[in-house]
């Protein structure tokens, strides 16, 4: 496992943010995504999606959320970055 991993998430893509987060953590841990515990054990995935989804007045321009998932510290930012590091 490296020290950290970051990936850019396209907020206008059809892939759910929760899937992108799980994929990023799996990549960081060098594990298959199916080996990870379900994301909803760590954070309300639906609320995470709603926080960063496009709004009527455009995309959210600021803010971030950080949480622990599978022994990793995950930060999702409004500009679409998913940052993963060891917890």
N, C-alpha and C positions, 0 to 999 in steps of 0.2 A: 504494500500500500504506500502510495506517495504521501507527501505532506498535505497536498490540497489539489483540488480539481475544480475547474470552472467550465461551464458551457453556457452558450447563449440560447435562450428559449424564444421562439417566434410566437408572440402572443396572439397573432392572427392566424396561426396554424390550427388545424383541426385536432391535433394531438392534445389531450388533456394535460394541464400543468402537472397534475399528480403523477401521470405516467412519465413525464420528462424528469421529474424529481427522482422517482424510483430508478429510472435508467441511469441518471447521473451518479447516484449512490452505488448502484451495481458496478458501474464502470470504475469508480474510485476504489471500491473494495475488490475489484477483479473477480466478481462473482456473477452468476446468472441472476437476472432480476427475479426469477421465480424462487430463488433461495432466500430472498429477503422476507422479513415479516411484513404483513400488510401495512401500508402507509397510515391507514386510519387508526392504527394502534398508537401512533405518535402525534398525529395532528388531524383535525377535522378537514379531510381532503376537499369536501364540498365548499367549506368556508375559504380555504386556500384558493380554490378556483375562482370564487366570487370576488375575492380581494383584488385579483389582478386581471379579471376579464375586461374586455373593452366595454366602455360605458357609452351612454348616448352622446356625451360631449367629448368623446375620444378616449385615448388610453391614459391610464393613471401615469403621472409623470414623476412621482416621488414615493418614497416609502420602501420598507423591506420587512420581512418576517424571518426570524431565525428560530429553529427548533432542532431537537435531537431526534435522530432516526438511525437505527441500526448502528449504534456506537459512533455516529458521525454527527457533526454540527452542520446543518444545512441552512443556508441563507438564500432566500429568493428576493430579488429586487424588482422594483417597478419597471426598470429598463430591460428586464428579461433575463438577467443573469442568475444562474443557479450555481452557487459556490458550495463546495463540500470539503470538509476537513475533518481530521480525527477529533472526536469529542474529548 
